[in-house]
Amino acid sequence: MPTIEILGLVAATITTSAFVPQVFKTWREKSTKDISLTMYTVMFIGVSLWFVYGVLIQSVPVTLANGVTAVLIFALILLKLRYK
Protein backbone atom coordinates (compact mmCIF):
# COMPACT_ATOMS: atom_id res chain seq x y z
CA MET A 1 0.00 0.00 0.00
CA PRO A 2 1.45 3.40 -0.97
CA THR A 3 2.46 5.76 1.83
CA ILE A 4 -0.07 8.34 0.67
CA GLU A 5 -2.90 5.81 1.11
CA ILE A 6 -1.69 5.04 4.63
CA LEU A 7 -1.65 8.76 5.39
CA GLY A 8 -5.20 9.01 4.06
CA LEU A 9 -6.37 6.09 6.20
CA VAL A 10 -4.81 7.60 9.34
CA ALA A 11 -6.44 10.97 8.62
CA ALA A 12 -9.76 9.25 7.90
CA THR A 13 -9.62 7.32 11.16
CA ILE A 14 -8.89 10.42 13.21
CA THR A 15 -11.56 12.65 11.66
CA THR A 16 -14.23 9.94 11.57
CA SER A 17 -13.62 8.92 15.18
CA ALA A 18 -14.35 12.50 16.23
CA PHE A 19 -18.08 11.77 15.79
CA VAL A 20 -18.12 8.69 18.03
CA PRO A 21 -18.14 10.52 21.40
CA GLN A 22 -21.06 12.72 20.29
CA VAL A 23 -23.12 9.73 19.17
CA PHE A 24 -22.35 7.86 22.40
CA LYS A 25 -23.10 10.86 24.63
CA THR A 26 -26.35 11.61 22.83
CA TRP A 27 -27.48 7.99 23.02
CA ARG A 28 -26.50 7.66 26.69
CA GLU A 29 -28.08 10.92 27.86
CA LYS A 30 -31.06 10.79 25.48
CA SER A 31 -30.73 14.54 25.06
CA THR A 32 -30.31 16.38 21.78
CA LYS A 33 -31.17 19.92 22.84
CA ASP A 34 -27.71 21.24 21.96
CA ILE A 35 -27.47 19.51 18.57
CA SER A 36 -28.37 21.39 15.41
CA LEU A 37 -30.51 19.28 13.08
CA THR A 38 -29.78 21.65 10.20
CA MET A 39 -26.01 21.41 10.67
CA TYR A 40 -26.02 17.61 10.86
CA THR A 41 -28.36 17.31 7.88
CA VAL A 42 -26.11 19.50 5.74
CA MET A 43 -23.05 17.60 7.00
CA PHE A 44 -24.74 14.28 6.15
CA ILE A 45 -25.42 15.44 2.60
CA GLY A 46 -21.82 16.63 2.25
CA VAL A 47 -20.18 13.43 3.50
CA SER A 48 -22.58 11.35 1.42
CA LEU A 49 -21.42 13.22 -1.68
CA TRP A 50 -17.79 12.72 -0.59
CA PHE A 51 -18.57 9.00 -0.23
CA VAL A 52 -19.88 8.86 -3.80
CA TYR A 53 -16.83 10.80 -4.96
CA GLY A 54 -14.56 8.33 -3.18
CA VAL A 55 -16.28 5.42 -4.88
CA LEU A 56 -15.98 7.08 -8.29
CA ILE A 57 -12.25 7.79 -7.90
CA GLN A 58 -11.73 4.40 -6.20
CA SER A 59 -10.12 5.88 -3.10
CA VAL A 60 -10.34 3.60 -0.06
CA PRO A 61 -9.59 6.35 2.50
CA VAL A 62 -12.15 8.77 1.06
CA THR A 63 -14.82 6.08 0.68
CA LEU A 64 -14.25 4.48 4.07
CA ALA A 65 -14.01 7.70 6.06
CA ASN A 66 -17.07 9.28 4.54
CA GLY A 67 -19.13 6.08 4.58
CA VAL A 68 -18.55 5.57 8.30
CA THR A 69 -19.00 9.28 9.03
CA ALA A 70 -22.30 9.28 7.12
CA VAL A 71 -23.54 6.37 9.27
CA LEU A 72 -22.53 8.16 12.49
CA ILE A 73 -24.15 11.43 11.41
CA PHE A 74 -27.30 9.60 10.31
CA ALA A 75 -27.43 8.00 13.77
CA LEU A 76 -27.22 11.48 15.34
CA ILE A 77 -30.02 12.71 13.09
CA LEU A 78 -32.20 9.77 14.11
CA LEU A 79 -31.43 10.40 17.79
CA LYS A 80 -32.25 14.09 17.33
CA LEU A 81 -35.62 13.23 15.82
CA ARG A 82 -36.33 10.57 18.45
CA TYR A 83 -35.41 12.63 21.53
CA LYS A 84 -36.66 15.97 20.22
All heavy atoms as an XYZ file, in Angstrom:
658
protein
N       0.851     -1.178      0.000
C       0.000      0.000      0.000
C       0.899      1.244      0.000
O       1.778      1.365      0.848
C      -0.909     -0.023      1.227
C      -1.849      1.149      1.297
S      -2.993      1.104      2.700
C      -4.139     -0.124      2.144
N       0.631      2.175     -0.900
C       1.448      3.397     -0.974
C       1.345      4.228      0.316
O       0.322      4.236      0.992
C       0.850      4.167     -2.147
C       0.081      3.172     -2.926
C      -0.352      2.115     -1.955
N       2.406      4.926      0.632
C       2.462      5.763      1.833
C       1.333      6.781      1.854
O       0.757      7.050      2.911
C       3.823      6.490      1.916
O       4.861      5.511      1.868
C       3.948      7.287      3.187
N       0.995      7.323      0.716
C      -0.066      8.336      0.665
C      -1.424      7.742      1.054
O      -2.245      8.401      1.679
C      -0.119      9.048     -0.705
C      -0.968     10.305     -0.605
C      -0.645      8.130     -1.790
C      -0.532     11.401     -1.511
N      -1.663      6.474      0.716
C      -2.903      5.807      1.109
C      -2.925      5.575      2.618
O      -3.968      5.713      3.255
C      -3.069      4.481      0.362
C      -3.393      4.637     -1.101
C      -4.780      5.207     -1.337
O      -5.762      4.699     -0.769
O      -4.880      6.176     -2.115
N      -1.777      5.225      3.185
C      -1.686      5.041      4.635
C      -1.966      6.361      5.346
O      -2.712      6.406      6.327
C      -0.306      4.461      5.027
C      -0.162      3.045      4.468
C      -0.124      4.475      6.544
C       1.224      2.462      4.576
N      -1.385      7.438      4.836
C      -1.646      8.765      5.394
C      -3.135      9.080      5.334
O      -3.729      9.575      6.301
C      -0.849      9.828      4.638
C      -1.092     11.281      5.049
C      -0.636     11.506      6.485
C      -0.378     12.221      4.103
N      -3.759      8.782      4.210
C      -5.195      9.015      4.057
C      -6.019      8.190      5.032
O      -6.998      8.683      5.604
N      -5.641      6.943      5.261
C      -6.366      6.091      6.202
C      -6.206      6.580      7.640
O      -7.174      6.560      8.415
C      -5.900      4.640      6.082
C      -6.376      3.915      4.826
C      -5.659      2.576      4.685
C      -7.887      3.708      4.860
N      -5.023      7.048      7.996
C      -4.808      7.597      9.344
C      -5.654      8.860      9.530
O      -6.355      9.013     10.536
C      -3.312      7.885      9.595
C      -3.109      8.669     10.893
C      -2.522      6.580      9.635
N      -5.623      9.747      8.550
C      -6.435     10.974      8.621
C      -7.923     10.628      8.691
O      -8.669     11.229      9.471
C      -6.148     11.855      7.410
N      -8.355      9.669      7.910
C      -9.757      9.252      7.895
C     -10.169      8.700      9.257
O     -11.259      9.001      9.759
C      -9.971      8.204      6.807
N      -9.320      7.905      9.845
C      -9.623      7.323     11.158
C      -9.761      8.407     12.225
O     -10.700      8.388     13.027
C      -8.512      6.327     11.563
O      -8.438      5.297     10.570
C      -8.779      5.714     12.915
N      -8.858      9.357     12.202
C      -8.891     10.419     13.212
C     -10.129     11.298     13.054
O     -10.851     11.560     14.024
C      -7.600     11.267     13.147
C      -6.410     10.415     13.605
C      -7.726     12.535     14.000
C      -5.059     11.038     13.325
N     -10.410     11.748     11.847
C     -11.557     12.650     11.663
C     -12.884     11.930     11.855
O     -13.827     12.496     12.416
C     -11.520     13.337     10.284
O     -11.477     12.342      9.266
C     -10.324     14.260     10.158
N     -12.981     10.696     11.415
C     -14.225      9.944     11.572
C     -14.488      9.632     13.035
O     -15.628      9.729     13.508
C     -14.176      8.651     10.736
O     -14.031      9.014      9.365
C     -15.441      7.841     10.909
N     -13.440      9.273     13.767
C     -13.619      8.922     15.175
C     -14.070     10.116     16.014
O     -14.582      9.935     17.120
C     -12.333      8.318     15.736
O     -11.300      9.269     15.754
N     -13.915     11.314     15.505
C     -14.350     12.498     16.234
C     -15.861     12.502     16.470
O     -16.341     13.124     17.425
C     -13.942     13.762     15.479
N     -16.621     11.806     15.643
C     -18.080     11.775     15.793
C     -18.546     10.745     16.818
O     -19.656     10.835     17.330
C     -18.753     11.493     14.445
C     -18.764     12.676     13.533
C     -17.750     12.867     12.618
C     -19.782     13.613     13.596
C     -17.744     13.963     11.777
C     -19.786     14.718     12.767
C     -18.764     14.896     11.852
N     -17.715      9.780     17.134
C     -18.119      8.692     18.031
C     -18.508      9.193     19.420
O     -19.565      8.804     19.934
C     -17.032      7.597     18.097
C     -17.376      6.543     19.146
C     -16.849      6.953     16.720
N     -17.722     10.054     20.072
C     -18.140     10.525     21.401
C     -19.492     11.247     21.399
O     -20.277     11.100     22.338
C     -17.011     11.479     21.812
C     -15.838     11.063     21.002
C     -16.402     10.572     19.699
N     -19.772     12.005     20.345
C     -21.056     12.721     20.286
C     -22.222     11.749     20.156
O     -23.246     11.903     20.809
C     -21.069     13.701     19.117
C     -22.331     14.540     19.060
C     -22.445     15.496     20.236
O     -21.611     16.347     20.426
N     -23.482     15.343     21.031
N     -22.064     10.736     19.319
C     -23.121      9.725     19.166
C     -23.338      9.009     20.497
O     -24.471      8.849     20.950
C     -22.768      8.714     18.052
C     -23.775      7.576     18.017
C     -22.699      9.408     16.695
N     -22.249      8.584     21.133
C     -22.354      7.859     22.396
C     -22.997      8.719     23.479
O     -23.900      8.275     24.197
C     -20.971      7.373     22.843
C     -21.014      6.575     24.110
C     -21.561      5.306     24.137
C     -20.517      7.113     25.289
C     -21.620      4.573     25.317
C     -20.557      6.392     26.468
C     -21.109      5.127     26.486
N     -22.558      9.955     23.606
C     -23.104     10.857     24.629
C     -24.591     11.114     24.400
O     -25.391     11.096     25.334
C     -22.339     12.182     24.627
C     -22.831     13.165     25.667
C     -22.020     14.439     25.649
C     -22.446     15.293     26.817
N     -22.873     16.600     26.492
N     -24.953     11.349     23.162
C     -26.354     11.613     22.830
C     -27.216     10.393     23.131
O     -28.297     10.506     23.707
C     -26.485     12.005     21.344
O     -25.672     13.156     21.106
C     -27.922     12.312     20.974
N     -26.733      9.230     22.775
C     -27.478      7.990     23.016
C     -27.606      7.735     24.519
O     -28.674      7.385     25.008
C     -26.769      6.829     22.316
C     -27.381      5.511     22.603
C     -28.564      5.020     22.120
C     -26.862      4.493     23.454
N     -28.790      3.771     22.606
C     -27.762      3.422     23.436
C     -25.706      4.392     24.225
C     -27.549      2.261     24.165
C     -25.494      3.231     24.949
C     -26.415      2.193     24.909
N     -26.511      7.923     25.257
C     -26.499      7.658     26.689
C     -27.402      8.626     27.454
O     -28.169      8.226     28.324
C     -25.075      7.737     27.217
C     -24.939      7.341     28.687
C     -23.540      7.552     29.203
N     -23.252      8.984     29.103
C     -22.064      9.500     28.900
N     -21.023      8.722     28.770
N     -21.887     10.797     28.819
N     -27.321      9.909     27.127
C     -28.082     10.921     27.860
C     -29.484     11.138     27.325
O     -30.296     11.781     27.964
C     -27.312     12.245     27.857
C     -26.006     12.160     28.616
C     -25.233     13.465     28.625
O     -25.739     14.470     28.059
O     -24.135     13.483     29.188
N     -29.751     10.631     26.133
C     -31.063     10.787     25.484
C     -31.481     12.259     25.435
O     -32.629     12.605     25.632
C     -32.107      9.934     26.182
C     -31.806      8.454     26.067
C     -32.806      7.630     26.807
C     -32.599      6.147     26.710
N     -31.314      5.599     26.553
N     -30.490     13.103     25.161
C     -30.731     14.539     25.064
C     -30.058     15.079     23.806
O     -28.879     14.832     23.569
C     -30.162     15.250     26.291
O     -30.261     16.647     26.125
N     -30.833     15.805     23.021
C     -30.305     16.383     21.783
C     -30.550     17.888     21.706
O     -30.477     18.463     20.636
C     -30.954     15.699     20.556
O     -32.371     15.908     20.614
C     -30.645     14.222     20.511
N     -30.808     18.500     22.852
C     -31.169     19.917     22.844
C     -30.072     20.820     22.291
O     -30.351     21.864     21.743
C     -31.582     20.383     24.233
C     -30.476     20.342     25.239
C     -30.946     20.823     26.601
C     -29.781     20.646     27.559
N     -29.647     21.694     28.472
N     -28.817     20.410     22.427
C     -27.705     21.241     21.958
C     -27.179     20.836     20.587
O     -26.128     21.301     20.166
C     -26.551     21.192     22.973
C     -26.958     21.806     24.305
O     -27.731     22.780     24.299
O     -26.498     21.307     25.350
N     -27.907     19.979     19.887
C     -27.472     19.506     18.569
C     -28.325     20.182     17.495
O     -29.554     20.189     17.579
C     -27.601     17.973     18.468
C     -26.582     17.320     19.396
C     -27.402     17.502     17.039
C     -26.663     15.822     19.431
N     -27.680     20.726     16.497
C     -28.373     21.391     15.406
C     -28.750     20.387     14.320
O     -27.877     19.806     13.665
C     -27.473     22.475     14.803
O     -28.011     22.941     13.587
N     -30.035     20.192     14.122
C     -30.511     19.281     13.082
C     -30.103     19.780     11.701
O     -29.682     18.997     10.851
C     -32.039     19.130     13.163
C     -32.671     18.175     12.164
C     -32.121     16.759     12.319
C     -34.184     18.181     12.324
N     -30.162     21.080     11.493
C     -29.777     21.647     10.203
C     -28.303     21.380      9.906
O     -27.952     20.939      8.810
C     -30.058     23.169     10.172
O     -31.432     23.394     10.452
C     -29.697     23.755      8.825
N     -27.452     21.619     10.886
C     -26.014     21.408     10.674
C     -25.722     19.950     10.341
O     -24.980     19.662      9.400
C     -25.234     21.826     11.925
C     -23.731     21.633     11.797
S     -23.284     19.983     12.346
C     -21.536     20.079     12.360
N     -26.295     19.031     11.097
C     -26.019     17.615     10.861
C     -26.646     17.123      9.560
O     -26.100     16.238      8.901
C     -26.437     16.762     12.052
C     -25.380     16.769     13.134
C     -25.515     17.569     14.263
C     -24.229     16.009     13.011
C     -24.538     17.601     15.236
C     -23.241     16.033     13.980
C     -23.403     16.826     15.093
O     -22.414     16.852     16.060
N     -27.762     17.691      9.162
C     -28.363     17.313      7.885
C     -27.478     17.754      6.722
O     -27.211     16.978      5.795
C     -29.777     17.916      7.749
O     -30.592     17.442      8.829
C     -30.419     17.538      6.422
N     -27.005     18.990      6.782
C     -26.108     19.499      5.735
C     -24.804     18.684      5.726
O     -24.299     18.312      4.668
C     -25.830     21.006      5.930
C     -24.738     21.499      5.008
C     -27.114     21.806      5.728
N     -24.276     18.397      6.900
C     -23.051     17.599      6.995
C     -23.270     16.205      6.409
O     -22.398     15.676      5.716
C     -22.620     17.512      8.461
C     -21.304     16.866      8.665
S     -19.972     17.955      8.133
C     -18.583     17.041      8.735
N     -24.423     15.607      6.686
C     -24.742     14.279      6.151
C     -24.765     14.305      4.622
O     -24.213     13.416      3.971
C     -26.085     13.785      6.696
C     -26.512     12.478      6.116
C     -25.909     11.292      6.519
C     -27.509     12.421      5.150
C     -26.287     10.076      5.969
C     -27.890     11.217      4.599
C     -27.286     10.037      5.008
N     -25.378     15.313      4.062
C     -25.419     15.441      2.598
C     -24.002     15.581      2.052
O     -23.624     14.930      1.075
C     -26.316     16.624      2.170
C     -27.775     16.328      2.518
C     -26.168     16.905      0.669
C     -28.692     17.539      2.441
N     -23.199     16.419      2.695
C     -21.821     16.629      2.253
C     -20.982     15.363      2.298
O     -20.316     15.014      1.319
N     -21.004     14.646      3.421
C     -20.180     13.429      3.504
C     -20.723     12.324      2.613
O     -19.959     11.484      2.127
C     -19.966     12.932      4.956
C     -19.207     13.946      5.777
C     -21.243     12.531      5.623
N     -22.019     12.333      2.361
C     -22.585     11.353      1.422
C     -22.055     11.610      0.012
O     -21.723     10.664     -0.724
C     -24.117     11.414      1.430
O     -24.605     11.024      2.701
N     -21.979     12.880     -0.364
C     -21.417     13.218     -1.676
C     -19.932     12.876     -1.739
O     -19.439     12.389     -2.761
C     -21.654     14.693     -1.987
C     -23.116     15.073     -2.244
C     -23.266     16.589     -2.332
C     -23.642     14.393     -3.486
N     -19.203     13.106     -0.642
C     -17.792     12.717     -0.587
C     -17.657     11.202     -0.715
O     -16.719     10.710     -1.348
C     -17.146     13.179      0.720
C     -16.594     14.566      0.661
C     -17.069     15.657      1.323
C     -15.459     15.014     -0.080
N     -16.296     16.763      1.023
C     -15.305     16.389      0.168
C     -14.554     14.390     -0.940
C     -14.282     17.149     -0.395
C     -13.543     15.149     -1.501
C     -13.414     16.504     -1.225
N     -18.582     10.459     -0.111
C     -18.570      9.001     -0.229
C     -18.707      8.578     -1.691
O     -17.939      7.753     -2.189
C     -19.701      8.391      0.614
C     -19.869      6.917      0.410
C     -19.018      6.017      1.042
C     -20.874      6.427     -0.411
C     -19.166      4.647      0.836
C     -21.025      5.070     -0.617
C     -20.169      4.167      0.016
N     -19.679      9.165     -2.385
C     -19.879      8.862     -3.804
C     -18.631      9.231     -4.598
O     -18.162      8.460     -5.455
C     -21.125      9.591     -4.363
C     -21.219      9.446     -5.869
C     -22.385      9.065     -3.684
N     -18.064     10.373     -4.308
C     -16.828     10.804     -4.962
C     -15.715      9.778     -4.731
O     -14.995      9.397     -5.658
C     -16.421     12.183     -4.440
C     -15.088     12.675     -4.943
C     -14.936     13.137     -6.246
C     -13.972     12.684     -4.110
C     -13.708     13.599     -6.713
C     -12.749     13.146     -4.567
C     -12.616     13.598     -5.866
O     -11.410     14.049     -6.318
N     -15.571      9.329     -3.499
C     -14.555      8.332     -3.175
C     -14.739      7.040     -3.945
O     -13.773      6.433     -4.402
N     -15.996      6.620     -4.093
C     -16.285      5.416     -4.881
C     -15.886      5.645     -6.335
O     -15.243      4.787     -6.958
C     -17.783      5.030     -4.777
C     -18.142      3.951     -5.777
C     -18.119      4.579     -3.355
N     -16.258      6.793     -6.871
C     -15.981      7.078     -8.288
C     -14.484      7.172     -8.592
O     -14.043      6.751     -9.665
C     -16.690      8.362     -8.718
C     -18.218      8.292     -8.750
C     -18.818      9.658     -9.046
C     -18.699      7.260     -9.760
N     -13.704      7.698     -7.661
C     -12.255      7.791     -7.902
C     -11.519      6.576     -7.326
O     -10.298      6.509     -7.388
C     -11.649      9.102     -7.346
C     -11.714      9.159     -5.823
C     -12.277     10.314     -8.006
C     -10.879     10.263     -5.209
N     -12.268      5.652     -6.768
C     -11.732      4.404     -6.204
C     -10.680      4.661     -5.126
O      -9.602      4.070     -5.131
C     -11.184      3.513     -7.317
C     -12.231      3.129     -8.316
C     -11.686      2.286     -9.456
O     -10.503      2.032     -9.560
N     -12.580      1.835    -10.321
N     -11.013      5.550     -4.202
C     -10.121      5.880     -3.097
C     -10.656      5.245     -1.812
O     -11.713      5.644     -1.314
C     -10.019      7.393     -2.914
O      -9.323      7.697     -1.730
N      -9.915      4.275     -1.289
C     -10.339      3.600     -0.065
C     -10.450      4.574      1.103
O     -11.473      4.570      1.807
C      -9.397      2.415      0.265
C      -9.715      1.826      1.628
C      -9.497      1.351     -0.819
N      -9.457      5.435      1.359
C      -9.587      6.346      2.503
C     -10.802      7.278      2.405
O     -11.517      7.466      3.380
C      -8.284      7.153      2.482
C      -7.306      6.295      1.770
C      -8.124      5.544      0.746
N     -11.027      7.847      1.228
C     -12.154      8.775      1.062
C     -13.478      8.028      1.219
O     -14.390      8.488      1.913
C     -12.081      9.500     -0.305
C     -13.313     10.361     -0.539
C     -10.824     10.348     -0.391
N     -13.582      6.864      0.613
C     -14.816      6.077      0.682
C     -15.082      5.602      2.102
O     -16.192      5.770      2.630
C     -14.733      4.860     -0.270
O     -14.488      5.330     -1.592
C     -16.010      4.057     -0.245
N     -14.085      5.031      2.726
C     -14.249      4.483      4.068
C     -14.573      5.566      5.094
O     -15.536      5.439      5.863
C     -12.972      3.742      4.470
C     -13.028      2.903      5.727
C     -14.089      1.805      5.603
C     -11.676      2.266      5.976
N     -13.800      6.631      5.086
C     -14.014      7.701      6.064
C     -15.402      8.314      5.935
O     -16.104      8.496      6.928
C     -12.962      8.786      5.891
N     -15.788      8.608      4.731
C     -17.072      9.279      4.545
C     -18.248      8.330      4.683
O     -19.322      8.735      5.118
C     -17.073     10.028      3.217
C     -16.161     11.225      3.295
O     -16.466     12.193      3.978
N     -15.011     11.150      2.655
N     -18.064      7.063      4.364
C     -19.126      6.080      4.580
C     -19.416      5.909      6.063
O     -20.574      5.960      6.497
N     -18.368      5.734      6.853
C     -18.546      5.573      8.300
C     -19.067      6.864      8.923
O     -19.974      6.838      9.764
C     -17.224      5.125      8.971
C     -17.353      5.114     10.489
C     -16.812      3.748      8.459
N     -18.528      7.993      8.511
C     -19.001      9.277      9.033
C     -20.467      9.501      8.704
O     -21.234      9.975      9.546
C     -18.141     10.443      8.493
O     -16.775     10.207      8.851
C     -18.581     11.774      9.061
N     -20.883      9.143      7.502
C     -22.301      9.283      7.125
C     -23.191      8.445      8.039
O     -24.257      8.899      8.471
C     -22.506      8.888      5.666
N     -22.759      7.237      8.363
C     -23.537      6.372      9.266
C     -23.634      7.008     10.651
O     -24.718      7.038     11.261
C     -22.914      4.962      9.345
C     -23.541      4.144     10.463
C     -23.066      4.241      8.009
N     -22.522      7.525     11.168
C     -22.532      8.160     12.489
C     -23.417      9.411     12.507
O     -24.176      9.630     13.456
C     -21.106      8.513     12.906
C     -20.189      7.321     13.201
C     -18.742      7.785     13.353
C     -20.653      6.573     14.435
N     -23.326     10.216     11.476
C     -24.153     11.426     11.412
C     -25.623     11.062     11.263
O     -26.487     11.678     11.893
C     -23.685     12.355     10.276
C     -22.307     12.919     10.599
C     -24.681     13.489     10.046
C     -21.669     13.694      9.465
N     -25.907     10.047     10.459
C     -27.297      9.602     10.306
C     -27.844      9.125     11.654
O     -28.995      9.407     11.997
C     -27.394      8.504      9.248
C     -28.796      8.141      8.887
C     -29.597      9.021      8.184
C     -29.320      6.917      9.253
C     -30.905      8.699      7.849
C     -30.624      6.575      8.924
C     -31.419      7.463      8.223
N     -27.013      8.432     12.439
C     -27.429      8.002     13.772
C     -27.763      9.206     14.640
O     -28.767      9.207     15.373
C     -26.340      7.157     14.418
N     -26.933     10.260     14.566
C     -27.222     11.477     15.336
C     -28.521     12.130     14.888
O     -29.289     12.624     15.712
C     -26.065     12.464     15.212
C     -24.866     12.183     16.108
C     -23.689     13.066     15.715
C     -25.229     12.394     17.561
N     -28.766     12.141     13.598
C     -30.022     12.715     13.088
C     -31.218     11.924     13.618
O     -32.210     12.507     14.067
C     -30.007     12.771     11.546
C     -28.997     13.807     11.067
C     -31.406     13.077     10.997
C     -28.721     13.776      9.566
N     -31.111     10.596     13.582
C     -32.203      9.766     14.109
C     -32.409     10.003     15.602
O     -33.559     10.099     16.069
C     -31.927      8.287     13.843
C     -31.994      7.839     12.395
C     -31.648      6.351     12.281
C     -33.364      8.103     11.792
N     -31.314     10.116     16.359
C     -31.429     10.397     17.789
C     -32.051     11.770     18.028
O     -32.874     11.936     18.937
C     -30.058     10.306     18.458
C     -29.473      8.897     18.570
C     -28.003      8.954     18.981
C     -30.275      8.055     19.545
N     -31.677     12.737     17.223
C     -32.248     14.089     17.333
C     -33.755     14.045     17.115
O     -34.518     14.651     17.869
C     -31.582     15.034     16.321
C     -32.144     16.440     16.298
C     -31.826     17.204     17.543
C     -32.274     18.657     17.421
N     -32.079     19.396     18.662
N     -34.182     13.321     16.109
C     -35.620     13.228     15.822
C     -36.349     12.431     16.907
O     -37.489     12.750     17.247
C     -35.836     12.598     14.448
C     -35.306     13.426     13.264
C     -35.425     12.642     11.973
C     -36.043     14.761     13.168
N     -35.701     11.419     17.434
C     -36.328     10.573     18.453
C     -36.472     11.290     19.794
O     -37.482     11.178     20.467
C     -35.530      9.300     18.633
C     -36.133      8.367     19.646
C     -35.392      7.079     19.722
N     -36.038      6.203     20.672
C     -35.536      5.060     21.067
N     -34.406      4.637     20.561
N     -36.174      4.332     21.944
N     -35.424     12.000     20.217
C     -35.409     12.631     21.530
C     -35.710     14.121     21.483
O     -35.391     14.863     22.400
C     -34.055     12.416     22.218
C     -33.733     10.968     22.429
C     -32.526     10.433     21.981
C     -34.619     10.107     23.059
C     -32.223      9.104     22.172
C     -34.324      8.774     23.243
C     -33.128      8.275     22.796
O     -32.832      6.953     22.989
N     -36.350     14.565     20.435
C     -36.656     15.974     20.223
C     -37.379     16.583     21.404
O     -38.263     16.066     21.966
C     -37.502     16.104     18.956
C     -37.440     17.429     18.318
C     -38.128     17.350     16.985
C     -37.759     18.520     16.134
N     -38.411     18.503     14.862
